[in-house]
Amino acid sequence: MTIQEVKPRQFVHCYVTLVQAQGINPVYFGEVPGTRMPDNILTTQSAVPTTPFNVLQLETSLRNGENIYKLFSNQDLEEEIPRIFTNVTHVRTQDWPYTFPHLDPIKPSDTSASPPKAYQPIILSDGIYYLNTMESVASAMEGSVIAARNVAQLMNLEPL
């Protein structure tokens, strides 16, 4: 029995940081003190290479005038937090080293890559299926559910 090779994949390292603070510091974003900042800030690494996070969002406002913010980043933000926020009273960071596979889709202009060689195999051998093959190009729970349904169909089973 021959088994198809599954290529090792890289994973994205993500940090989720919760910050309790009075507010977002406008000076950090090049604004003058007192500028009203948005509650949610989304960035991309290529758009703002000096911004160390991807998402900054307001989770809730507390009765004492403080807010709780959540940040998603690919690095620990401990040193940046006092510059990003004003009057920080609490910080908690969760480190997720294997958040999801690194997405590396084939570009339409890349004519050297053909789908059979570019993607992980679905059928590894007779009766052996690789449900997570699509995570190299799309990572979501919905994709895993679809993969499981597809394998059930490959095995001639009825999905539940």
N, C-alpha and C positions, 0 to 999 in steps of 0.2 A: 504494500500500500504506500503510495507517494503522498506526502503532505505538502501543500503549498506553503511557501515561506511567508511569515508575517514580519514586516519590517518594524524595528523599534521606532517609536515616535517621540518627539520632544513634547514636553508639557509646559504649560504656562504657569508661572509662579505668581500667585496673587496674594495681596494683603488686603484685609478688610479692617478698616480703622474706624472706631466710633469715638467721637469727640464731643464733650460737653463744654460749651463755650458761649460767650455772649453773642458772638457773630463772626461773620467772615471779614477778614481784614482787607479793605479795598486797596490799600497800598501794595499788598503782595501782587495784585493784578494790574498795577500801574495806574490806579485811580487815586484821586485825592481823598484824604480822610473825610469821613462822613458820607461818602457816596453810597447810595442804597445798592447793595449787591443782590443778584438773583439768588433764589433759594437752591437752585440746581445748576451745576456747571459741568458740562461734558467736554472732554478734550480728546484729541487723538495724538499719538506720539509724533506723527509727521507734521501736524498742524501747529503744535506748541511744544517743541522739543524740550523746553526748559521747565515745563509743568510736570511734576513727578507723579501725577495721578490721572486716572481716566475719568472718574466720576466723583463728584462731590454733591451730596444731596442732603437736604434738610429732612430729618426723620420726624421730629416733633419739637414743639415749643413748650417749655416748662413754665409753670406759674411764677417762678422766681425771676423770669426774664431771660433765662439762659435757653439755649437750643441744643439739640442733639443732632449731630451731622454724621453721615456715613461716607467714607471715602473708599474707593477701590483703586488699587495701585499695584504695580509690579515690583515695588521696593518698599522697604520699611520707611515710614514717614516721620519717625520720632523727632528727628532734628528739624523738620520743616513745620511741624504742627504749630509752634508758637508764632511763626511768621504768617501762616495761612489764616489763623483765627485770632480773635481778640478775647482776652480774659479767659483763658483755658482753665477749667477746673478738674477735668478728668479725661483720660485717654485710655482706650483699650484696643489692642491690635490682635487680630487673629491671622496667623500665617497659614496659607494653604499652598503647599509646595506642588501639588498635582491637581490644580483646579480643573483644567480641561486640556485636551490635546491642542498643541500649537496648530493653528489653521494655516495651511500652506496650499491654497488652491492653485490649479494650473491656470496660467494666464491664457486668454484666447489667442494671444500672439505667439505663444510657445508651441510651434508646430512640431517640435522634436518629441514632445510627450504624447503618447497615445493612451487613452483611458485604461486598456488592460494592464499596461506596465506602470501607470501612474498611481493607481489606487490599490488598496489592500484587497486581497481576494475575499469573496463571500463564502465560497465553498473551499474548505481547506483539504478535504478528502471525503471519501464516501461516508456520509452520516456525520461529518464534522463541519459545523458552520461557525463563521466568525461574525457574531452579531454587531460588534463595534467597528466594523470595517469603515463605515462612513465618518467616524469621528475625526479622521484626518482632514476632511474637507467641510464638515458641518458638525458642530457639537451642540446637541440639545436632547433633552429627555424625549421629546417627540420623535426625534430621529431613531432613538433606541427602540421605541414602541413600534415604529414602522418596520425597523429591521427585524424585530421579533415576529411580527406579522408575516413579513416576506419569507422568513425561514420556515414558519409554520406552513405556508403555502408551498414552499419547495419540498417539504416533507409530506405533502398531501394531507396535512392536518387542518381541521377546521379551527379558526381562531375563536377564542372564548367570547 
